[in-house]
Amino acid sequence: EDLAAVTGEVVGGLLNATFGNVVEMLLCIASIRSGQLIITKCTLLGSILSNLLLVMGCSCLFGGIRYRTQHFTEDGAYVQVVMLLLSVLALSLPTGYAETMRQEDDHVQLAVLQMSRYISVLLLVAYGLYLYFQIVSHRDLFGSQDEEEGEAPDMGPRTAAVVLAGSTVLCALSTDYLIASIQGTIATWGLSQEFVGIILLPIIGNAAEHYTAITVALVDKMDLALG
């Protein structure tokens, strides 16, 4: 939020989305390295549901309690919806192909693997183009044109950047321990891997992003919260 006060709502929303999802990305990488692929898939699914329902819902709820009417940029929200639809369709293609061609293609697993790799590259390229569209070519579509001066940030931009980077490093160091403790937690509490991956890990991973989204919604910065 302190960086967003300097960079503006567009770049601030990008920073919030990027660093807010770093924890989940590190969790997925750690779970893949440890061979817990069910946890990886469930964490990705839970992350999508958590961002769409929990984070966005809480932001609208708490912001709506404080303000009777809140505003956001319609064109920017429309672009984000299109990107979400593109991502969902792209992620659904390998699963749909595997289920449809399971009885017809003896090499369906290899085809799904290759398709998944190509789609992951295309999604990464699409995200890069989206960043260019958002930050460079059509910046006016995202964020309010007449941003009002709010409260002075608690930290300067350099201090905020250092704190953000340091927190990311600490999260990276702790993810391996978190993943290693999952099996013991499942055995002790009697939980399923699906519950841990879809519910617990996304809530933990989204904690920072969740808090930031609610905080900015409480000061009527909905473009930053939705970003």
ABEGO torsion letter per residue (X at the ends): XAAAAAAEAAAAAAAAAAAAAAAAAAAAAAAAAAGBAAAAAAAAAAAAAAAAAAAAAAAAAAAAAABABBBBBAAAAAAAAAAAAAAAAAAAAAAAAAAAAAAABAAAAAAAAAAAAAAAAAAAAAAAAAAAAAAAAAAAABEBABBBBBBBBABBAAAAAAAAAAAAAAAAAAAAAAAAAAAAAAAAAGBBAAAAAAAAAAAAAAAAAAAAAAAAAAAGBAAAAAX
